[in-house]
Amino acid sequence: MDEIISNLNQINKRIKNACKKAGRKPDEIKLLLATKTVPAERITIALQAGHTLIAENKVQEIKEKYEALKEIPHTQHFIGHLQTNKIKEILKYNVSCIQSLDRLELAEKLHQRLKTENKTLEVLIQVNTSNEESKFGVSPDEVITFVKQVAQFETLNIKGLMTIGLFSAETEKVRKCFQLLQAIQQQVIALKLPRVQMQELSMGMSGDLETAIEEGATIIRVGTAIFGRRIYPDSYYWNEAKN
Ligand SMILES: *Cc1c(COP(=O)(O)O)cnc(C)c1O
């Protein structure tokens, strides 16, 4: 328990230092807790410490933890690869934003279902800024076309962009991914598209959050540095067969 609290303090310090260096204010950055594989009891510790934004990668895990967490005020996002056959299920659980919208079929089916249920949903467009075959996301040169298509669906409220940076110890290569995401954000903003908001840049994780903050992140997604190492490799979450 103490470990989670001290890790959270540590992250807050890192955010503060990065903001100082970047000339930004810490309250411009939302800390999202990436809770995949983390049991509800451990998530509760972080929520009770005042952190309210959490996200899962799998609908199954949202479902499993839902009862245990539902009395504690928090906001739930989704950051994983969403299969279209899970749409009905995910809409049962008060997920306010899907950060990983990455294909038209998913947008269409979400829209159809949301319309039936008379609901709306926030979305971020996931962009594959590292151009790795193994990562999900819209390719950078297709983002504008995709944003225009998604904007047609009046149940989906676009709020910005999300990316997973390159896994590399070379900060400057990682930085390129984040710079690209911000450049795309600026291009989209310049188009002044109706129904399209672009204020959120979700980028940066345990290993690269400072770089992301320097390049304009508004949401950083942190798991390992708060909850410790996971038993599953990330490929379990990111490299599933594309559908
Ligand atoms: C797991 C995960 C994170 C957090 O990664 P850590 O390295 O554990 O901080 C962020 N974003 C996504 C999409 C994830 O799946």
The ligand as an SDF file (V2000), in Angstrom:
LIG
                    3D

 15 15  0  0  0  0  0  0  0  0999 V2000
    0.0530   -0.4330  -20.2690 C   0  0  0  0  0  0  0  0  0  0  0  0
   -0.1600    0.8080  -21.0380 C   0  0  0  0  0  0  0  0  0  0  0  0
    0.3480    2.0300  -20.5930 C   0  0  0  0  0  0  0  0  0  0  0  0
    1.2040    2.1650  -19.3500 C   0  0  0  0  0  0  0  0  0  0  0  0
    2.4640    1.6320  -19.6040 O   0  0  0  0  0  0  0  0  0  0  0  0
    3.5830    1.5770  -18.4540 P   0  0  0  0  0  0  0  0  0  0  0  0
    4.8400    1.4260  -19.1990 O   0  0  0  0  0  0  0  0  0  0  0  0
    3.2640    0.4130  -17.6010 O   0  0  0  0  0  0  0  0  0  0  0  0
    3.5060    2.8550  -17.7080 O   0  0  0  0  0  0  0  0  0  0  0  0
    0.0650    3.1550  -21.3520 C   0  0  0  0  0  0  0  0  0  0  0  0
   -0.6690    3.0930  -22.4760 N   0  0  0  0  0  0  0  0  0  0  0  0
   -1.1750    1.9310  -22.9310 C   0  0  0  0  0  0  0  0  0  0  0  0
   -1.9650    1.9360  -24.1870 C   0  0  0  0  0  0  0  0  0  0  0  0
   -0.9420    0.7650  -22.2340 C   0  0  0  0  0  0  0  0  0  0  0  0
   -1.4320   -0.3900  -22.7010 O   0  0  0  0  0  0  0  0  0  0  0  0
  1  2  1  0
  2  3  1  0
  2 14  2  0
  3  4  1  0
  3 10  2  0
  4  5  1  0
  5  6  1  0
  6  7  2  0
  6  8  1  0
  6  9  1  0
 10 11  1  0
 11 12  2  0
 12 13  1  0
 12 14  1  0
 14 15  1  0
M  END
$$$$
